[in-house]
Amino acid sequence: MADEKKNWFQATRDYINELKLEMRRVSWPNRKQVEGTTGVVIFAVFAFAAYFWVVDSILARGVKAVLSFFTK
């Protein structure tokens, strides 16, 4: 039982040390890059929302028309 705790502690310690090392290697974007990509993401979200709203409206009308045709 003590060996398991010791191994777990060492494994956790190794993981944290490797994580710190890897985080030093990351190339972080500057503020201008973050603002630019944020703008693209916000635009894409609204564009997809509009697209799905249009498609949903068309499909809803189609389904409603089919249902009303068969329920008469």
Buried (B, 14 or more C-beta within 10 A) or exposed (E): EEEEEEEEEEEEEEEEEEEEEEEEEEEEEEEEEEEEEEEEEEEEEEEEEEEEEEEEEEEEEEEEEEEEEEEE
